[in-house]
Structure formats: C-alpha cells, structure tokens
Amino acid sequence: MMRGRPRAHAGTVNIPAGTGKIADVAFKGCYAVTGFAVAEGNTAFSARDGMLLNARGDLLVLCPHAPLCAAWSEKAD
C-alpha cells in the first residue's frame, strides 16, 4: 500500500506493479501531479489519459485535473 504523500512531486506519478492499494489521502494537496502511469503487471490499477482507474478501467480512482475528471465521469454515465 502506498502511504503518506509524495513530497513536492511534480509530473506523472508511476504506480509500481506490486501496488494493490493507495490510501485515500495519498495525493491530497499534490497539485503539481499531472497524471498517473501504472506499471505493466499491476493487477489493481490501470491508467488512461493520466487518470488512475481500477484494473478494468471502469472506475475512476484518482484524477489530477478536476475538469478532466468531470468530463470523464459524464462520458461514463
């Protein structure tokens, strides 16, 4: 499980293959995060357009840009 928050992380956050859980507050206040990428072999998460999704890609887990997330959520409905 990824715990705590990355310090002053800017850019894309890479989620390792062995990460199965991410704490709800792991990226709270990390406004410089521009996207998420998931390592091959990760069975819990996937990424699309910089958004972090569940492995099936049908549930939004984390999104670095609120407008982008809102648009994605509307498409999913």
C-alpha positions in Angstrom: 0.0 0.0 0.0 1.2 3.5 -0.8 1.1 5.5 2.4 1.6 9.2 3.0 2.1 11.7 0.3 4.9 12.2 -2.1 6.8 15.3 -1.3 6.5 18.1 -3.8 6.0 15.6 -6.6 5.5 17.2 -10.0 4.6 15.5 -13.2 3.5 11.9 -13.7 3.3 9.5 -10.7 4.4 6.0 -11.6 2.4 3.3 -9.7 4.6 0.1 -9.3 3.4 -3.3 -10.4 3.2 -4.5 -6.8 0.9 -1.7 -5.6 -2.6 -3.0 -4.8 -3.9 -0.2 -2.6 -3.5 3.5 -2.3 -4.6 5.4 0.7 -7.4 7.9 0.1 -5.3 10.8 1.2 -2.1 9.7 -0.6 -2.1 12.6 -3.1 -4.2 15.1 -1.2 -2.8 18.6 -1.8 -0.4 17.3 -4.6 -1.4 20.0 -7.1 1.7 19.6 -9.3 0.8 16.0 -10.2 -0.1 16.0 -13.9 -1.0 12.3 -14.3 -0.6 8.7 -13.3 1.1 5.8 -15.1 0.7 2.2 -14.0 3.5 -0.4 -14.4 2.8 -3.5 -16.5 1.7 -6.4 -14.4 -0.3 -4.3 -11.9 -3.5 -6.2 -11.3 -5.3 -3.5 -9.2 -4.9 -0.3 -11.3 -4.8 1.0 -14.9 -4.3 4.4 -16.3 -5.9 6.3 -19.2 -5.3 9.9 -20.2 -3.3 10.5 -17.0 -6.2 9.3 -14.8 -5.8 6.4 -12.3 -8.5 3.8 -12.8 -9.3 0.3 -11.4 -7.8 -2.6 -13.3 -10.9 -3.0 -15.5 -10.8 0.7 -16.4 -14.4 1.4 -15.4 -13.9 3.1 -12.0 -12.1 6.4 -11.5 -9.7 6.2 -8.6 -7.7 9.4 -8.8 -7.6 12.3 -11.2 -5.0 15.1 -11.3 -7.3 17.6 -13.0 -10.9 18.2 -11.8 -12.3 19.4 -15.1 -10.8 16.3 -16.9 -12.4 14.1 -14.3 -15.8 15.7 -14.6 -15.7 15.2 -18.3 -14.7 11.6 -18.0 -17.4 10.9 -15.4 -20.1 12.4 -17.7 -18.9 10.1 -20.5 -19.1 7.1 -18.3 -22.8 7.7 -17.3 
